[in-house]
Amino acid sequence: MLDDPGLYGPRRALPLRVGPVAGESTGSFVNRLAHGNGLGLADFLDRVGQGESSADPERVEKYPQCTEMYVNEAGLRFLGVLADRAPGLLQRDLPSLGSGRLLAGGQGEAAQWRWPWEPLAGHLVRYCPPCGDDLGVGEAVWLMSPDSWQVCLRHGPGRTTPAAVVRTSCGWPSCPRR
Protein backbone atom coordinates (compact mmCIF):
# COMPACT_ATOMS: atom_id res chain seq x y z
CA MET A 1 0.00 0.00 0.00
CA LEU A 2 1.26 3.48 -0.79
CA ASP A 3 1.84 5.53 2.33
CA ASP A 4 3.69 8.84 2.13
CA PRO A 5 4.74 9.89 5.65
CA GLY A 6 5.58 13.44 4.49
CA LEU A 7 2.20 13.97 2.93
CA TYR A 8 -0.35 16.24 4.58
CA GLY A 9 -3.60 14.68 3.51
CA PRO A 10 -4.70 11.10 2.94
CA ARG A 11 -2.36 8.53 4.46
CA ARG A 12 -3.99 5.32 3.27
CA ALA A 13 -5.65 4.04 0.16
CA LEU A 14 -9.39 3.66 -0.04
CA PRO A 15 -10.48 0.09 0.74
CA LEU A 16 -11.70 -0.84 -2.76
CA ARG A 17 -9.11 -0.64 -5.52
CA VAL A 18 -10.35 0.75 -8.83
CA GLY A 19 -7.88 0.67 -11.69
CA PRO A 20 -7.88 3.30 -14.41
CA VAL A 21 -8.57 2.38 -18.02
CA ALA A 22 -5.77 3.51 -20.34
CA GLY A 23 -6.74 6.89 -21.78
CA GLU A 24 -9.53 7.46 -19.24
CA SER A 25 -10.43 10.99 -18.22
CA THR A 26 -9.47 11.91 -14.68
CA GLY A 27 -13.08 12.88 -13.97
CA SER A 28 -14.31 9.46 -15.04
CA PHE A 29 -11.70 7.66 -12.93
CA VAL A 30 -12.38 9.80 -9.86
CA ASN A 31 -16.13 9.19 -10.19
CA ARG A 32 -15.59 5.43 -10.44
CA LEU A 33 -13.14 5.42 -7.51
CA ALA A 34 -15.56 7.42 -5.34
CA HIS A 35 -18.61 5.33 -6.25
CA GLY A 36 -16.70 2.07 -5.84
CA ASN A 37 -15.96 3.07 -2.26
CA GLY A 38 -19.49 4.21 -1.46
CA LEU A 39 -18.61 7.91 -1.57
CA GLY A 40 -20.37 10.74 -3.31
CA LEU A 41 -18.16 12.87 -5.52
CA ALA A 42 -18.15 15.86 -3.13
CA ASP A 43 -17.06 13.63 -0.21
CA PHE A 44 -14.30 12.12 -2.30
CA LEU A 45 -13.05 15.50 -3.52
CA ASP A 46 -12.72 16.66 0.09
CA ARG A 47 -10.04 13.98 0.41
CA VAL A 48 -8.15 15.13 -2.70
CA GLY A 49 -7.64 18.73 -1.59
CA GLN A 50 -9.23 22.11 -2.17
CA GLY A 51 -10.87 22.86 -5.42
CA GLU A 52 -13.23 24.76 -7.57
CA SER A 53 -15.93 23.55 -9.85
CA SER A 54 -17.71 25.61 -12.44
CA ALA A 55 -20.99 23.96 -11.43
CA ASP A 56 -22.45 22.19 -8.45
CA PRO A 57 -20.98 18.76 -7.60
CA GLU A 58 -24.29 17.01 -8.23
CA ARG A 59 -24.23 18.11 -11.88
CA VAL A 60 -20.58 17.14 -12.25
CA GLU A 61 -21.31 13.73 -10.75
CA LYS A 62 -24.39 13.26 -12.92
CA TYR A 63 -22.70 14.30 -16.18
CA PRO A 64 -19.07 13.12 -16.10
CA GLN A 65 -19.13 13.00 -19.90
CA CYS A 66 -19.36 16.80 -19.99
CA THR A 67 -16.43 17.78 -17.79
CA GLU A 68 -12.86 16.93 -16.78
CA MET A 69 -10.83 17.20 -13.57
CA TYR A 70 -7.33 18.67 -13.24
CA VAL A 71 -5.02 18.64 -10.22
CA ASN A 72 -1.71 20.17 -9.18
CA GLU A 73 1.30 18.08 -8.16
CA ALA A 74 0.15 17.75 -4.54
CA GLY A 75 -3.34 16.78 -5.71
CA LEU A 76 -1.77 14.10 -7.92
CA ARG A 77 0.07 12.69 -4.89
CA PHE A 78 -3.15 12.73 -2.81
CA LEU A 79 -5.01 10.94 -5.61
CA GLY A 80 -2.18 8.42 -5.86
CA VAL A 81 -2.47 7.58 -2.16
CA LEU A 82 -6.27 7.23 -2.32
CA ALA A 83 -6.10 5.06 -5.45
CA ASP A 84 -3.10 3.06 -4.16
CA ARG A 85 -1.18 3.84 -7.37
CA ALA A 86 2.08 5.62 -7.91
CA PRO A 87 1.53 9.11 -9.37
CA GLY A 88 3.60 8.15 -12.42
CA LEU A 89 1.27 5.24 -13.16
CA LEU A 90 -1.75 7.51 -12.88
CA GLN A 91 -0.08 9.96 -15.26
CA ARG A 92 0.57 7.15 -17.73
CA ASP A 93 -3.07 6.03 -17.79
CA LEU A 94 -4.91 9.33 -17.31
CA PRO A 95 -3.89 11.86 -20.01
CA SER A 96 -5.16 14.91 -18.10
CA LEU A 97 -2.66 14.17 -15.32
CA GLY A 98 0.33 14.45 -17.64
CA SER A 99 3.07 16.81 -16.47
CA GLY A 100 2.06 19.41 -19.08
CA ARG A 101 -1.54 19.36 -17.82
CA LEU A 102 -0.97 19.67 -14.06
CA LEU A 103 -2.22 22.88 -12.48
CA ALA A 104 0.47 25.42 -11.63
CA GLY A 105 2.13 25.15 -8.27
CA GLY A 106 5.18 23.60 -6.75
CA GLN A 107 6.04 21.01 -4.14
CA GLY A 108 5.05 23.17 -1.17
CA GLU A 109 1.59 24.17 -2.36
CA ALA A 110 -1.63 22.74 -0.99
CA ALA A 111 -3.39 20.07 -3.02
CA GLN A 112 -5.82 21.61 -5.47
CA TRP A 113 -8.23 20.43 -8.11
CA ARG A 114 -10.36 22.15 -10.74
CA TRP A 115 -13.31 20.79 -12.59
CA PRO A 116 -14.06 23.07 -15.58
CA TRP A 117 -17.00 22.20 -17.81
CA GLU A 118 -14.82 21.97 -20.90
CA PRO A 119 -11.75 19.75 -21.12
CA LEU A 120 -8.65 21.88 -21.72
CA ALA A 121 -7.55 19.62 -24.58
CA GLY A 122 -9.35 16.89 -26.46
CA HIS A 123 -12.85 15.50 -26.17
CA LEU A 124 -14.58 13.16 -23.76
CA VAL A 125 -15.89 10.05 -25.51
CA ARG A 126 -17.46 6.96 -23.99
CA TYR A 127 -15.42 3.81 -23.72
CA CYS A 128 -17.06 0.87 -25.49
CA PRO A 129 -19.63 -0.60 -23.02
CA PRO A 130 -18.90 -4.28 -23.90
CA CYS A 131 -15.16 -3.65 -23.43
CA GLY A 132 -15.95 -2.01 -20.07
CA ASP A 133 -18.03 -5.03 -19.12
CA ASP A 134 -15.10 -7.29 -20.02
CA LEU A 135 -12.89 -5.27 -17.65
CA GLY A 136 -15.56 -5.36 -14.94
CA VAL A 137 -15.55 -1.57 -14.49
CA GLY A 138 -19.16 -1.48 -13.31
CA GLU A 139 -20.13 1.92 -14.73
CA ALA A 140 -19.55 4.09 -17.79
CA VAL A 141 -15.95 5.04 -18.56
CA TRP A 142 -15.12 8.27 -20.40
CA LEU A 143 -11.90 8.60 -22.37
CA MET A 144 -9.92 11.67 -23.39
CA SER A 145 -9.66 11.61 -27.17
CA PRO A 146 -8.15 13.96 -29.73
CA ASP A 147 -11.30 13.41 -31.83
CA SER A 148 -14.92 14.07 -30.98
CA TRP A 149 -15.84 10.44 -31.65
CA GLN A 150 -14.28 7.01 -31.45
CA VAL A 151 -15.05 3.59 -32.91
CA CYS A 152 -14.21 0.49 -30.90
CA LEU A 153 -11.70 -1.52 -32.94
CA ARG A 154 -12.82 -4.71 -31.22
CA HIS A 155 -16.60 -4.35 -31.53
CA GLY A 156 -17.06 -1.77 -34.28
CA PRO A 157 -20.12 0.44 -34.59
CA GLY A 158 -22.47 -2.35 -35.74
CA ARG A 159 -22.15 -4.90 -32.91
CA THR A 160 -22.88 -2.73 -29.91
CA THR A 161 -25.18 0.03 -28.81
CA PRO A 162 -24.78 3.45 -30.44
CA ALA A 163 -22.32 4.24 -27.63
CA ALA A 164 -19.66 2.35 -29.63
CA VAL A 165 -19.56 5.40 -31.87
CA VAL A 166 -19.62 8.35 -29.52
CA ARG A 167 -19.83 12.00 -30.35
CA THR A 168 -19.04 14.88 -28.03
CA SER A 169 -22.63 16.06 -27.69
CA CYS A 170 -23.80 14.43 -24.49
CA GLY A 171 -27.41 14.21 -25.44
CA TRP A 172 -28.41 15.43 -21.98
CA PRO A 173 -30.60 18.55 -22.12
CA SER A 174 -28.90 20.25 -19.16
CA CYS A 175 -25.34 19.69 -20.38
CA PRO A 176 -23.69 23.11 -20.85
CA ARG A 177 -22.00 21.97 -24.06
CA ARG A 178 -25.30 21.55 -25.93
C-alpha angles and dihedrals in degrees: 000000000000112000120169109195092193094054121107102210133036114016101184138040121255112264098248116060116220116185122212121243112235108265094014120151115250090235092055093048093047091050091051092046092050095046092044089058096045094254130132115232094253091052091049094048090054086065094050096056138261120329153159130232126194089221138023117292092243091062092045090050092046095047108035088153090068101052145037135213126228129188138188123238094275090048089052090054091048091050090048091055093047092047093041090233131120111254090240091058091050089050090051094053102033111056095198090062093059115128091254091054101048116114115256118272139094139242095288098051124105118259111271138180135187128198109194118181093238123054110242091229132012132001135283112241129174119256112237106277095220090050089049090050090051089054091046093233093152098212141038117301121208121205131204107238134178087223130059092237139030136198119212107241090206100048104018124206095288102057101053141041118292086270088081086075105043129185126196095250104096096209090224112124095220096049108119092221094066 
